[in-house]
Amino acid sequence: MAGPVRFGVAPIAWSNSDLPQLGGETTLETCLKESRKAGFSGTETGVKFPMDAKVLKPQLEKHKLKLVSGWFSGELLKRSVKAEQDRILAQMETFRALGAPVLVYAETTGTVQNRIEAPLSTRPRLADSDFAAYGKKLTELAEWMADFGVAMTYHHHMGTVIESQREIDLLMAHTGAAVGLLLDTGHLRFAGGDIAETTRKHGRRINHVHCKDLRWEVVKAARQKDQSFLAAILDGVFTVPGDGFIDYHAFARLLAEIGYEGWVVVEAEQDPQKAPPLEYSRIGHRHLTSAFEAAGYRIVD
């Protein structure tokens, strides 16, 4: 019998921080209400979320939601560890106060993820010889975060320096155990990576999971046309589990195999006019429930 998991959802389905035309008018109240209505017990932070724990806490409690995690745009490649600590401190304090177990960290120096005119092929690259120095700084930051009480979960992400399976491998090889890995199924497959291989290889480091699905025809077109990340999103490259081609029953068995316990988050940015967030979040929740229960997991609220 696998251990317990909890299902959370990311608010990016309701309001997209990089594409304000997608859900810009949707209120935080609607997002939280529909997140709970779809069956989720937790949420990540998003563009509409206040970062004051005293303000956010009653809003989450009203909808019986826990704070799961949230994104931070890292700039450690161009800053000192101390400078990065100063940038991240306020968010860390909020997350610790609200009991979030992890903070999602992604290196965004030079990123093209938020530039609709920039093809994915123009993303920044990190030379193999630079991984050791970067990994040392990242480990130092992650150890400080762990001592603070909120673990780092590193997000490999399209359009950034850590996108491919090989880059994930290099990052894990050059960082210490405090640097956890956020396994994002959609980003990994979009980048051409192997979900099963990466999950097994880095199972001990995975401390957070994002589940998004992909529409294969859109993926193929995005690669052929060398689209930007945001253009691919507008074309509908991402969707929720159960509406694409990723085998989530197999993935849930993999997570059980490595002994993963914790939060599993549905994160699938789409145009809310084409993919109503409540409807699609329910599809994702229903599909993951089927997959994880079949893998022997106990789903807790």
LINURNOR-V961526 format. One record per run of one state. SS is the DSSP state (alpha for helix, beta for strand, coil for the rest). FROM is the first residue (numbers start at 1). TO is the last residue. Records with the same first field share a line. If there is no record, write none. Layout:
SS: FROM-TO + FROM-TO
This chain:
coil: 1-3 + 10-10 + 14-27 + 38-41 + 45-52 + 63-65 + 70-70 + 75-80 + 98-101 + 108-119 + 123-127 + 149-150 + 156-164 + 174-178 + 191-194 + 202-202 + 212-212 + 215-215 + 226-228 + 235-237 + 240-247 + 259-261 + 267-276 + 295-297 + 300-301
beta: 4-9 + 42-44 + 66-69 + 71-74 + 102-107 + 151-155 + 179-184 + 206-211 + 213-214 + 238-239 + 262-266 + 298-299
alpha: 11-13 + 28-37 + 53-62 + 81-97 + 120-122 + 128-148 + 165-173 + 185-190 + 195-201 + 203-205 + 216-225 + 229-234 + 248-258 + 277-294
